[in-house]
């Protein structure tokens, strides 16, 4: 079976996570999947599997879930330690017709408990580490139908390890427009929202990057470093496996560890979080050249700085290497995209996030916030429309409806479009600061001028003045003279506040939680006043 044939079937019948490993094995059973870690749920599997072995492992886990009592139409919260088996367990739950609710390992126990309550007595699939770290202190027996652990033993739980060898179960296919997988938003403004995806919406979202992967003329490995619980992970794995591309699944983000993996496996395509790519920038100067083999860098989660793109592209030895940025969010999937090249990335306008993608992809518009036409000096609301929009927020339909206007979804971002149609995203609406056209623009420019900065975030201070919060490489003291020379274009900025990078509050996808950072900053400045 050819990948293109399977892809066409997905476009008609939707993407069913539980069937994907089996479908990929039908395309090419020998496609390799390599891990940089062992699987908690399947420790004997090792770190290198073929797609056929991967599919059998998911089938085995599905049989164990069935033996544990999980049934079609049930919700099962998957929340365990950071590991690729999270994705496999989600696929296993989907395979027996259950609806996996994928919660990030980065969420604290109180947040997880609140989201479990929102779902309404689901099964919980976790591990002993999460239970011992605080989850067990909550009344799980009252909040859940059952508690399963991937291995080990704890009172009141069922261990999947003890169910190995359970009879296999025929797959159950979810209806095309019913909930198939539930993920969550980043939670930058409070308790995360639970985003409901259907087989139809998941299948449609593959279209833009299916075309991007046609640039891969060789069967180069695809390195994936994104959260295993994220909706983007479903698309990334689907695209790579159906294209018969070897996959390198990375859990570790430490630059030295990543360099070793890249030197060993030589990926041609890298998809990673923007902040991870930023952390890996210094590897561009590594004499071993870990990025030499990369033809395409890709990121879809957050703003990516021109400095980061330029450094990575210049570290590649591949002719025509490019950085493809996709602008979107969990609720809409990929909305617009843009390619950056080695000779121009350093001088690119980082706020230009791209153009509408080919026919069948999302439509984008910018609507007025104040009755005046949107422009560079009067940004409007960015809205997206297509069949790939998420179905709803689980148990928060009113909240979903607030952002939905017919076919159009309001993203919460503000920006404008140029005469040539390029979408410029300036800021989240909730992050706008009076007197600053775009905090993200300031950050792009200043990071490009000061190589010693590892992070820069502009947030409102106690008097709503724009305060730059900075982090430096190895937390070295900031050179104030260099700083002042770099920010002459932005006289409205207050004096910088330097903090260790480890103190930045982040979401599960490593975005800086700007509201939490602003609150922390205001408390800190108030204490020193």
Buried (B, 14 or more C-beta within 10 A) or exposed (E): EEBEEBBEBBBEBBBBBBBBBBBBBBBBEEBBBBBBBBBBBBEEBEEEBBBBBBBBBBBBBBBBBBBBEBEEEBBBBBBBBBBBBBBBBBBBBBBBBBBBBBBBBBBEBEBBBBBBBBBEBBBBBBBBBBBEEEBBEBEBEEBBBBBBBBBBEBEEBBBBBBBBEBEEBEBBBBEBEEBBBBBBBBBBBEBBBBBBBBBBBBBBBBBBBBBBBEBBEEEBBBBBBBBBBBBBBBBBBBBBBBBBBBBBBBBBBEBEEBBBBBBEBBBBBBBBBBBBBBBBBBBBEBEEBBBBBBBBBBBBBBBBBBBBBBBBBBBBEBEEBBBBBBBBBBBBBBBBBBBBBBEEBBEBEBBBBBBBBEEEBBEBBBEEEEEEEBEBEBBBBBBBBBBBBBBBBBBEEEEBEEBBEEEBBBBBBBBBBEEEEBBBBBBBBEBBBEEBBBBBBBBBBBBBBBEBBBBBBBBBBBEEBBBBBBBBEEEEEBEEEBBEEBBEEBEBBBEBBBBEBEEBBBBBBBBBBBBBBBEBBBEBBEEEE
